[in-house]
Amino acid sequence: MPQISRFFGIVIYMYFNDHAPPHFHAEYAGDEAVYTIETLETLRGQLPRRAHSMVVEWASLNRYELMDNWHRARRMEALEQIDPLD
């Protein structure tokens, strides 16, 4: 599962040719959650409140880049790194 960003101990991943809806995976301290790109709704899993808030903030700032990577992953192309949350 390719890593596309890392910040404050949070790692963001996307699988190649993954199922719909467009989404990404976030891991923090052994916890994992899956978020939709369009609504940033949690599909499954859970992160601690602070980590969840940072993931949602980061994703809202990078929605275009996430969708671009989603399309790349569906075509089995290399994914682009996305800048971390500052």
Steps between C-alpha positions, in 0.01 A plus 500: 500500500682816382552775753405842360555723805623498859457763773492505881527121513205455262564303181269532199474212250311408187464153348540439127178417313295517822119483521266801478422749644824698463674483837830494687633323809648676804702329776607639833647316800365163388151630416367522145209682339379522141361834374304587188666772295179676400339540844788407736258265671656210688413178316646272765741501789580779739788727595544693823311830490808721450643281220156481333473882502844535342418244230176680412677839493780361279258325265279807462808698391611226258177366354607565139833320550323208671260459207789520256678223690178298515477507119870415471455203735203372301721505189785331694723807450755636747344716771616852578611604847274760661644769726453434871294711737719775651 
